């Protein structure tokens, strides 16, 4: 009697296969991001903001070691597998533990080596918010609704959510993660990728993965394919003149969007979220083209470096030209 193999079983039989899913290593994720941001801050027009976010990431790293996340419901995961749906959509499955993460982060950021004094009143205001108010802001952030009065608080709240969702993703097994349709959203939390990355080392070498800005899951997407509409037509790459090919804007003629792609083959130290955040100059120049950014960086809610948007001295170049 013959049995039809499922996709995961087929991969298990193929010893030349590569991982479809890369789950986050939370013990090092936030520390590595912070270190990368500090490296990228040197000479960067938005250095102050990068160093500010690096301190938030330090607090994320510390908080991640203090919390336990509830085990996902087996029936819920089985239903997602059956219907090719994201496993645990972020908006609908926020673990209440994120509020304790936020308080832990605020303890760190309000400490003697925390954020500068001018930011301390904002942290006190955030700590004083009622849990239900915090929860409402968190849900709206995940739905991309940022009220002007909450813009200053948004990076801290989103950072706490990132810790919680990354911890939950890390508790899964790769085989638990379904094949989803569309493949342009995170198969775990249904968020959009912040960027994609070409990996090096072992079986992942040379393969491109979309990187979730919320839970840090990575899922394989073939190269030269739009991570927004999945088209393989009219894909081009733009970068800053003289900046190399570590970070490029991958543009799509079909949907008119772009999303950055970072390349470990060009620099092993690149990190999707950090390098995306630090390459704001590329976004400013892309804003002068017909392409629209497909999704925002989850830790950038304020327009920064506006004074650099005029005379930049930089031009977009096609590295393939």
Secondary structure as UniProt FT lines:
FT   HELIX           7..13
FT   TURN            15..16
FT   STRAND          21..22
FT   HELIX           26..41
FT   TURN            42..43
FT   TURN            45..46
FT   HELIX           47..64
FT   TURN            65..66
FT   HELIX           74..83
FT   HELIX           90..92
FT   HELIX           97..109
FT   TURN            112..113
FT   HELIX           117..128
FT   HELIX           131..142
FT   TURN            143..144
FT   HELIX           148..150
FT   HELIX           151..170
FT   HELIX           174..176
FT   TURN            183..184
FT   TURN            187..189
FT   STRAND          192..198
FT   HELIX           202..204
FT   TURN            205..206
FT   STRAND          208..212
FT   TURN            213..215
FT   STRAND          218..220
FT   TURN            227..229
FT   STRAND          235..240
FT   TURN            241..242
FT   TURN            244..245
FT   STRAND          247..252
FT   TURN            253..255
FT   STRAND          257..263
FT   TURN            264..266
FT   TURN            268..269
FT   HELIX           272..278
FT   HELIX           280..286
FT   TURN            287..288
FT   STRAND          292..293
FT   TURN            298..299
FT   HELIX           306..308
FT   STRAND          316..317
FT   TURN            319..320
//
